[in-house]
Amino acid sequence: MSAAMAEAASMVMLQRTELTAADCLQEGEMGKKLQGKCLRIVSLESPAKLHCCYGVIMVLTVAVIALSVVLSVRNNKPVMENCEPCYTTCPSGWIGFGSKCFYFSEDMGNWTFSLSSCTALNSHLALFDSLEELNFLKRYKGASDHWIGLHRESTGHPWIWTDNTEYNNLVLTRGRGECGFLSDNGISSGRSYTHRKWICSKFTSSCKSRVGSVPKCV
């Protein structure tokens, strides 16, 4: 190989070496640019993610506090033991007044049969606790006399309701019979075997019911 050819070959190798070095330098600079861009993206996204996390934490904190307040108020709410008056809808065929439902029969029977009929309806022969209830019964009963839940052993004994509580003589009872009924004149008494219509009463489902044993009025 001549000296001229050797020199030319040396120049080609040198150029290849310089090209490779330039490529490497260019690739290095591109890597630095890419790294810088990535760092800028991370630096931009990180605050957004942090703000989002802070927002979620604040919402959850507020929800927990609100739930705690609601539960505290519910636990401290007093229980209403006396539910009167309550106005739950009465069954079909019954008439509501205050905390009770009343049933006015169309059939007739003696006092014992009337009592059994009311018991079958999960109720009592009519009980009243006030003059308002009594006036309501008198207004709705019509012209017929109706058995109610008063009875006594004899004229020498006090009047008792069918729940075995003593009658407070809110209205005086006329007659010398053992079983009470409602007439146009108020409360009267008669023999148990007489056939009359009757009135049943019961507390509405959300109110306290009066429960008693079957009385002795035969």
LUMVO-46920 format. One record per atom (N, C-alpha, C): residue in three letters; x negated, y negated, z negated. Coordinates in steps of 0.2 Angstrom, whole numbers, plus 2048, in hexadecimal, padded with zeros to 3 digits. Layout:
LUMVO-46920
ALAXYZ/...
This chain:
LUMVO-46920
MET7FC806800/MET800800800/MET7FC7FA800/SER7FD7F5804/SER7F97EF805/SER7FA7EA7FF/ALA7F67E67FE/ALA7F77E17F9/ALA7FE7DD7FA/ALA7FF7DB800/ALA8057D7802/ALA80C7DB800/MET80C7E2801/MET8127E6800/MET8127E67F8/ALA80D7E77F4/ALA80D7E87ED/ALA8107E27EA/GLU80E7DC7ED/GLU8107D57EA/GLU8187D57EB/ALA81A7D77F1/ALA8217D77F3/ALA8257DB7EE/ALA8237E17ED/ALA8267E57E8/ALA8267E37E1/SER8217DF7DF/SER8217DC7D8/SER8267D77D8/MET8277D37DD/MET82C7CD7DD/MET8337D07DD/VAL8347D67E0/VAL83B7D97E0/VAL83D7DB7D9/MET8387DF7D6/MET8397E17CF/MET83A7DB7CA/LEU8367D67CB/LEU8377D07C7/LEU83E7CD7C7/GLN8407CD7CE/GLN8477CA7CF/GLN84D7CF7CB/ARG84C7D57CC/ARG8517DA7C9/ARG8507D97C1/THR84A7D87BF/THR84A7D77B7/THR84D7D17B5/GLU84C7CB7B9/GLU84F7C57B7/GLU8577C57B8/LEU85A7C97BD/LEU8617CA7BE/LEU8647CD7B8/THR8607D37B6/THR8637D77B0/THR8637D37AA/ALA85E7CF7A9/ALA85E7CB7A3/ALA8637C57A3/ALA8647C27A9/ALA86A7BD7AA/ALA8707C07A8/ASP8727C67AB/ASP8787CA7AA/ASP8797CB7A2/CYS8747CD79F/CYS8747CF798/CYS8767C8794/LEU8727C3796/LEU8737BD793/LEU87B7BA794/GLN87D7BB79A/GLN8847B979B/GLN8897BD797/GLU8887C4797/GLU88C7C8793/GLU88C7C678C/GLY8867C5789/GLY8867C2782/GLY88A7BC781/GLU8897B7786/GLU88D7B1785/GLU8947B3785/MET8977B7789/MET89E7B978A/MET8A07BC783/GLY89C7C0780/GLY89E7C377A/GLY89E7BE775/LYS89A7B9775/LYS89B7B476F/LYS8A17B0770/LYS8A37AF777/LYS8A97AB778/LYS8AF7AF776/LEU8AF7B6777/LEU8B47BA775/LEU8B57BA76E/GLN8AF7BB76B/GLN8B07BB763/GLN8B27B5760/GLY8B07AF763/GLY8B37A9761/GLY8BA7A8762/LYS8BD7AB768/LYS8C47AA769/LYS8C87AF764/CYS8C57B5763/CYS8C87B975E/CYS8C97B6757/LEU8C37B3755/LEU8C37AF74F/LEU8C87AA74E/ARG8C97A6754/ARG8CE7A1754/ARG8D57A4754/ILE8D67A9757/ILE8DD7AC757/ILE8DF7AF750/VAL8D97B274C/VAL8DA7B4746/VAL8DC7AE741/SER8D87A9742/SER8D97A373E/SER8DF7A073E/LEU8E27A0745/LEU8E979E746/LEU8EE7A2743/GLU8EE7A9744/GLU8F37AD742/GLU8F37AE73A/SER8EE7AE737/SER8ED7B0730/SER8F27AB72C/PRO8F17A472D/PRO8F67A0729/PRO8FD7A172A/ALA8FF7A3730/ALA9067A4732/ALA9087AA72E/LYS9047AF72E/LYS9067B572A/LYS9067B4723/LEU9027B0720/LEU9027AE719/LEU9087AA717/HIS90A7A671C/HIS9107A271A/HIS9167A671B/CYS9167AB71F/CYS91C7B0720/CYS91C7B4719/CYS9177B6717/CYS9177BB711/CYS9197B670B/TYR9177B070B/TYR9197AC705/TYR9217AB705/GLY9237AA70B/GLY92B7A970C/GLY92F7AF70A/VAL92C7B570C/VAL9307BB70A/VAL9307BC702/ILE92A7BA6FF/ILE9297BB6F8/ILE92E7B66F5/MET92E7B06F7/MET9337AB6F4/MET93A7AD6F5/VAL93C7B06FA/VAL9437B26FB/VAL9457B86F7/LEU9407BD6F6/LEU9417C26F1/LEU9427C06EA/THR93E7BB6E8/THR93E7B96E2/THR9447B56E0/VAL9477B16E5/VAL94D7AE6E4/VAL9537B36E3/ALA9537B86E7/ALA9587BD6E7/ALA9587C16E0/VAL9527C36DE/VAL9517C66D7/VAL9547C26D2/ILE9527BB6D2/ILE9557B76CD/ILE95D7B66CD/ALA95F7B66D3/ALA9677B56D4/ALA96A7BB6D1/LEU9677C16D3/LEU96A7C76D1/LEU96A7C86C9/SER9657C66C6/SER9647C66BF/SER9697C26BC/VAL96B7BC6BF/VAL9707B76BC/VAL9777BA6BC/VAL9787BD6C2/VAL97F7C06C3/VAL9807C66BE/LEU97B7CA6BD/LEU97C7D06B9/LEU97C7CD6B2/SER9797C86B0/SER9797C56A9/SER9807C36A8/VAL9837BF6AD/VAL98A7BC6AC/VAL98F7C26AB/ARG98E7C76AF/ARG9937CD6AF/ARG9937D06A8/ASN98C7D16A6/ASN98C7D569F/ASN98F7D169A/ASN98E7CA69A/ASN9907C6695/ASN9987C4695/LYS99B7C669B/LYS9A27C569B/LYS9A67C9696/PRO9AB7C5692/PRO9AF7C968D/PRO9B47CD690/VAL9B57D368D/VAL9BA7D868F/VAL9C17D668D/MET9C67D5691/MET9CC7D368F/MET9D07D968D/GLU9D17DA686/GLU9D47E0683/GLU9DC7DF684/ASN9DE7D9683/ASN9E57D8684/ASN9E77D668B/CYS9EA7DA68F/CYS9EB7D9696/CYS9F17D5698/GLU9F57D4693/GLU9FC7D0694/GLU9FA7C9695/PRO9FE7C6699/PROA027C969E/PRO9FF7CB6A4/CYSA017D16A7/CYS9FE7D36AD/CYSA047D56B2/TYRA037D46B9/TYRA087D46BD/TYRA077D96C3/THRA057DF6C1/THRA047E46C6/THRA0A7E66C9/THRA0A7E76D0/THRA107E96D3/THRA137F06D0/CYSA1A7EF6CF/CYSA1D7F56CC/CYSA1F7FA6D2/PROA208006D0/PROA228066D5/PROA298046D8/SERA2A8076DE/SERA308056E2/SERA368076DD/GLYA3B8036DD/GLYA418046D9/GLYA418016D2/TRPA3B7FE6D0/TRPA3A7FB6CA/TRPA397F46CA/ILEA3B7F06C5/ILEA3B7E96C5/ILEA367E76C0/GLYA317E26C2/GLYA2C7E06BD/GLYA2E7DA6B9/PHEA2C7DA6B3/PHEA2D7D46AF/PHEA277D36AA/GLYA237CE6AA/GLYA1E7CE6A6/GLYA197D36A7/SERA177D76A2/SERA127DD6A2/SERA167E36A3/LYSA1C7E36A4/LYSA207EA6A5/LYSA247EA6AB/CYSA257F16AD/CYSA2A7F26B2/CYSA307F66AF/PHEA367F46B2/PHEA3C7F76AF/PHEA407FA6B5/TYRA438006B3/TYRA478046B8/TYRA4E8046B5/PHEA538026B9/PHEA5A8026B8/PHEA5E8076BB/SERA6080C6B8/SERA638126BB/SERA698116BE/GLUA6B8156C3/GLUA728156C6/GLUA7681B6C4/ASPA728206C1/ASPA768266BF/ASPA788246B7/META7C8296B5/META7E8286AE/META7C82F6AA/GLYA7B82E6A3/GLYA7983469F/GLYA7A832698/ASNA79837694/ASNA7983668D/ASNA7283368B/TRPA71831684/TRPA6B82E682/TRPA65833683/THRA66839681/THRA6183E682/THRA5F83F689/PHEA6383F68E/PHEA62840695/PHEA5E83A697/SERA61834695/SERA5D82E697/SERA5682E695/LEUA5583068F/LEUA4E83068C/LEUA4A835691/SERA4C83B692/SERA49840696/SERA4783D69D/SERA4C8396A0/SERA4B8376A7/SERA468326A7/CYSA4582D6A2/CYSA408286A1/CYSA3982C6A0/THRA3983169C/THRA3383469B/THRA308376A1/ALAA3583A6A5/ALAA3383D6AC/ALAA308386B0/LEUA318326AF/LEUA2E82C6B3/LEUA288296B0/ASNA2682C6AB/ASNA2082A6A7/ASNA218236A4/SERA278236A1/SERA2981C69E/SERA2E81E698/HISA30819694/HISA3581968F/HISA3B817690/LEUA4081968C/LEUA4781568C/LEUA4580D68A/ALAA4880968D/ALAA4680268D/ALAA437FF686/LEUA3E7FC686/LEUA3B7F9680/LEUA3B7F1682/PHEA3C7ED67D/PHEA3B7E667E/PHEA387E3678/ASPA347DE67A/ASPA307DB674/ASPA317D4673/SERA367D1677/SERA377CA676/SERA3E7C8679/LEUA417C2677/LEUA477C067A/LEUA477BF681/GLUA427BE684/GLUA417BD68B/GLUA427C368F/GLUA3F7C968C/GLUA407CF68F/GLUA477D268E/LEUA4A7D0688/LEUA517D2687/LEUA567CF68C/ASNA557C868D/ASNA597C4691/ASNA587C7699/PHEA527C969A/PHEA517CC6A1/PHEA557D26A2/LEUA557D669D/LEUA597DD69E/LEUA607DB69E/LYSA637D769A/LYSA6A7D569A/LYSA6C7D26A1/ARGA677CF6A4/ARGA697CB6AA/ARGA697D16B0/TYRA657D66B0/TYRA647DA6B5/TYRA687E16B5/LYSA6B7E26AF/LYSA6F7E86AE/LYSA767E86B1/GLYA787E26B3/GLYA7F7E26B5/GLYA847E36B0/ALAA8A7E56B2/ALAA907E66AE/ALAA907EC6A9/SERA8C7F16AB/SERA8C7F76A8/SERA877F76A2/ASPA897FB69D/ASPA857FC697/ASPA7F801699/HISA79800696/HISA73804697/HISA70806690/TRPA6E80C690/TRPA6B80F68A/TRPA6480B68A/ILEA6180A684/ILEA5A807683/ILEA5780C67E/GLYA5180A67D/GLYA4D80F678/GLYA4D80E671/LEUA5380C66E/LEUA5480B667/LEUA58811664/HISA5681465F/HISA5981965B/HISA58819654/ARGA5C81C650/ARGA5B81D649/ARGA5E823647/GLUA5C826641/GLUA5F82C63E/GLUA6682B63C/SERA68825638/SERA6E824636/SERA6F81D635/THRA7581A633/THRA76813631/THRA7181162C/GLYA6F815627/GLYA6A813622/GLYA63813624/HISA6181562A/HISA5A81562C/HISA5980F631/PROA5380D631/PROA51807636/PROA5180963D/TRPA52805642/TRPA52806649/TRPA4A80764B/ILEA4A80C64F/ILEA4380E651/ILEA4380E659/TRPA3D80C65C/TRPA3D80C663/TRPA3A813665/THRA3B81566B/THRA3981C66D/THRA3181D66D/ASPA2D81866C/ASPA2681966A/ASPA24819663/ASNA2A81A65F/ASNA2A81B658/ASNA27815654/THRA2880F657/THRA27809653/THRA2D806651/GLUA2D80364B/GLUA34800648/GLUA367FA64C/TYRA3C7F964D/TYRA3F7F3650/TYRA3F7EE64B/ASNA3D7E864E/ASNA3D7E2649/ASNA437DE649/ASNA497E164B/ASNA4F7DD64A/ASNA4F7D664E/LEUA4C7D6653/LEUA4C7D0657/LEUA537CD659/VALA577D265A/VALA5E7D165B/VALA627D6657/LEUA677D5654/LEUA6A7D9650/LEUA6E7DE654/THRA6F7E5652/THRA727EA656/THRA797EB653/ARGA7E7EB657/ARGA857EC655/ARGA877F3655/GLYA8C7F5651/GLYA8E7FC651/GLYA8B80064C/ARGA8E80664B/ARGA8B80B646/ARGA89812649/GLYA87811650/GLYA84817653/GLYA7D818652/GLUA7A81E654/GLUA7381F653/GLUA6E81D659/CYSA7181C65F/CYSA6D81A665/CYSA6F813668/GLYA6A80F66A/GLYA6C80866C/GLYA6D808673/PHEA71803675/PHEA7280267C/PHEA737FA67D/LEUA727F8683/LEUA727F1685/LEUA797F0688/SERA7D7EB685/SERA847E9688/SERA847E2689/ASPA897DF68B/ASPA8A7D868D/ASPA897D4687/ASNA8B7D7681/ASNA8A7D367B/ASNA837D4677/GLYA7F7D767A/GLYA787D8677/GLYA777E0676/ILEA747E1670/ILEA727E866F/ILEA787EB66A/SERA7B7F166D/SERA807F4669/SERA7D7FB668/SERA817FF664/SERA7F806663/SERA8580B664/GLYA83811665/GLYA89816666/GLYA8681D665/ARGA8B822667/ARGA89829666/ARGA8582B66C/SERA8082F66B/SERA7B831670/SERA7F835676/TYRA84838675/TYRA8783C67A/TYRA8B83867F/THRA8C83267E/THRA9082D683/THRA8C82C689/HISA8F82D68F/HISA8B82C695/HISA8B825697/ARGA85822698/ARGA8481B69A/ARGA7E81B69F/LYSA7D8166A3/LYSA778156A6/LYSA718136A1/TRPA6B8136A4/TRPA6681269F/TRPA6080E6A3/ILEA5C80B69F/ILEA568076A1/ILEA5080A69E/CYSA4B80B6A3/CYSA4480D6A1/CYSA3F8076A2/SERA3A80869E/SERA3580369E/SERA2E80669D/LYSA298036A0/LYSA2280569F/LYSA1E7FF6A1/PHEA187FF69D/PHEA137FA69F/PHEA107FB6A6/THRA0E7F66A9/THRA0B7F76B0/THRA047FA6AF/SERA027FD6B4/SER9FC8016B4/SER9F67FE6B1/SER9F57F86B1/SER9EF7F46AF/SER9F07F26A8/CYS9F67F36A5/CYS9F77F169E/CYS9F87F7699/LYS9F77F5693/LYS9F77FA68D/LYS9FE7FD68D/SER9FF80468D/SERA0580768C/SERA07809685/ARGA0D809684/ARGA0F80C67D/ARGA1181367D/VALA0E81767A/VALA0F81E67A/VALA12821673/GLYA17825673/GLYA1A82766D/GLYA1D82E66F/SERA1F831669/SERA2283866A/SERA2983866B/VALA2D83D66D/VALA3483D66E/VALA3883C668/PROA3C837667/PROA40836661/PROA4583B660/LYSA4883B65A/LYSA4D840658/LYSA5483C659/CYSA5783C65E/CYSA5E83965F/CYSA6283D663/VALA65842660/VALA69847664/VALA70846662/
